[in-house]
Amino acid sequence: KEYDFSGLHPNILYAMERLSFPADPYDDLIKGVTLDDRDDARKVCKKAFNAMLNSNEEMKAQPSGMKLSDYETNWGTLSAAIMERHKLIAHHFYTGIGKELQRMDSDMAEEVMLHFNKIGVPVLPVHDSFVMHQGYEVELQSVMAKAFRGRFDQEIGIGLEYKMPYVECDGVAI
């Protein structure tokens, strides 16, 4: 199973400011999106949000590979929506802080991997999520939560990102 920190980089910024976390930092930023397109639009918003954190200066055009025309919007509208939704942390946009957030993310991932290495259980990091053998879900979530709480003194959501298929052999999952 794959467990993921919910909205990690935005929530790190909110935690650094000692603010409550938004429900979903990337959802509903593009108006008029159909239910069928909601997940894809959310991914576009996440990419835009992170581009704004990684850039050292205000971006006048959308990042390459982003097709905002598919959602009948443009870069100016989306970036303004992100700034408005996240006005409490907006001073971090266009500062290049994304690299620092990636380091914090990496340090937390290392803490999780070292924990499981000590007990001989393999864990595979995938960005801000972890894949491991079933049976360790509760411990994984606990270690992830502890890694975040230890740095920011707040609780972050941790959710099941993807359930990996497994095969049973004689009633035992392998």
N, C-alpha and C positions, 0 to 999 in steps of 0.2 A: 504494500500500500504506500501511497505517496501523501505525506502530510506537509502542509504549506503554511507559512506565516501569512496572515491576512494583511494585505496592503502594507507590506513591511516598510518600504522607504517613506511613504507619507506618514505612517504611524510612528516611525522613529522621529520624524520632524515634529509631530504633535507632542510626542513624549518629551523631547528636548525642551519644548516650550511649556511643559507641564499643563497641556490641554487635553481634553477628552478627544477620543478618536472618532472620526466620522464613520457611519455605518459601512459604506463602501466608497472609498475615495475616488473611484473611477466610473461609477455607475451614473447614468442619467445626465451626462454632461453634453450629449448631443441630443437635441430636441427632435421629436417626431420619429424616433427609431422604433421599428416594429419589434414585437416580441421575438420573431425569428432572427432578427439581426442584432439583438441585444448583446449577446456574448461577443460577437465580432466587433461591435462598436465599443464595448468596454475595453477590448484589447487595444484598439486604436487610441482610446483615451489614456490608457496606461502608458503606451509608447510616447504619446505627446507629453504627458506629465513628466516622465523620466527624461525626455529630451530637454525639457525646460529646466530640470535640475542639473543636467550635465553640461549645459551650455554656459559659457562665461559671459555671454552677452545676449541681449534680446534677439530672438529669432524672428526675422521678417517673413520667412516662408516656412512651410511645413517640412518636417524631416523627409528625406527620400524614402520611397516605398510606402508612404502613407497615402491612401486614396480617400480623402475627405469628400470628394465629389460623389462617392458612392452613398454618402449620408446627407447629401444636399446641404453641406456646410463648407466652411473654409477655415484656414489656419487662424485668421484673426478672431473669428467667432469662437472657435474651440479654445484657443489660448486665453481669451477673455473669460470664458466660462470656467476654466480651471482656476484662473486667478481669483475670480469672484467666489467660487465654492470654497477655495482654500485661502481666503484673504488673511486668516490668522497666521499662516505660514508663508504667505506670498513673498515676503522679503527674502526667502531662500531661492526663489526661482532666478535663473540666469546668473547664478553665482559660482557655478561649477561644484556645488556641494555634493553632487551625485557621486563623485569619486570617494569622498569621505563616507558617504552612506554605504557604498559598496564595500569599503574596508570594515565598517561595523558589521555588515551582513556577513562578511567573510570570517570575522572573529567569532561571531555566534555559531556559524557553521562548524568552525574548528572545534569549538567547545562541545558541540553535539557529537561530532565524529570521535573526539578523544574519549568522551564518556563511554561510547559503545566499543571503542577499541580496547579499553581497559577490561571490559567483560567478554571480549572475544566475539562480538556480534558485528558483522559487516553492515554498514549503512552507506548509501550512495547519495551524495548531495547533488541536487539539481537546482541551481540558482538559490532561491530561498525556500526550497522544500527538500524533503528527504524520502528516499525509497528504501524500504527494508522488509525483511521477512515478516509475515504476519505473526502475531503473538506478542509483539513489542510495541503495539500502538499506544498503549497508555503510558509506558515509560518514555517513548519518543516524544509524545506531546508534553509530558512533564519536563523533560530535559530541555526541549525547545522553549517552553514557557519560562523556565528558570534562567536560560541564557538571555532572554529579553528582559525579564524582571530584574536580573542582577545588574544590568546596565542602565535601565531607564526607570526602575521602580514603579512600573505599571504592568498591567496584564494585557496581552495581545491575543487576538483570536488565532486559533490554529485549526485548520480544517482539512478534511479529506479532499485532496485535489484530484486524485485518481486512484481507483481501485484496480490493482493489477490482477489479471486472470491467474488462476492457479490450477494445478492438476492434483487430483487426489489419487493416491496409490495405497490400496488396502486401508482406506479410511483416513489416511494421513496426508495432509497438504504438503506438497513438495514444491 
